[in-house]
Amino acid sequence: MIDMEFRQLKYFLEIVNCRGFTKASEVLGIAQSALSIAVKNLEEEIGIILIDRNHRKFTLTAEGEVFTIKAAEILSQVGSLQHEMEELKGLVRGTLRVGIPGMLATHYFPEKISQFREQYPGLKISITSDGAKKLEEMLCDGHLDIAILGEENLPPELNWKPLLCDEMVACVASSHPFSSKKEITIQELAQETLFLFKEGNYQRAILADAFEKTNLEPAIAFETNLTSLLKSMTASGTGICTLLRMAVDTSTLVAISLKPRINISAGIAWRSKSYISLASKAFIDFLIEAV
């Protein structure tokens, strides 16, 4: 019967990752001689040579290559098990990584996050605010647990549930010639000085599609993903920006509907084939129930 320890597997994988004992001993904070003994004992226990010591350069045997893959799988499963057991204690700790577009992070989610934290005060919530495309990439790459995204063109590996829908409106200062209008066409908008979100932003992508159908090149004078800066620039009266209606400060800006109207839906997205932590599931369920 083989009597291996998880510690031995961890040591061996670190040696493989570092391509040698010297660097691995530094990373692990363990004497190189102790590492050599641990690997030698491991090889004796399983009856297989894992490292080819006939080469000056670090080299695994064919059996060592297979063992490396399987050892990594074992430690990954053990880590997942430990993580799940911690969560079963009642969501008393842990970090939830959430990506939210800037405008929604400012005008919709603060109240929701505060309400969620009242229920789970031990959870730490880390918010990343960026354009929709960047948040989608971070979610797919595993750097986020959850992201707030539009449904259009999402990759198949993501699940999505709707949360909210709001109208995208053109915004002008009260001194702007358009301030008395009830609605403006995409053609009219394309011919005005525009202050817009940067490429990669969901609103910007929708506008780009609308402008393309007009055969007009929009006059984009300023780009930023800072909603507050867009508002300030627009309030100066020198251009037009687009925002969700919920984000318009009517004391400084006038909101005008677009013709045809553009409504934007946003929902909560998560990876469909990855382990969903209890913290993530709790947040997903909380938001869906809130809606």
Disulfide bonds with the S-S distance in Angstrom:
none
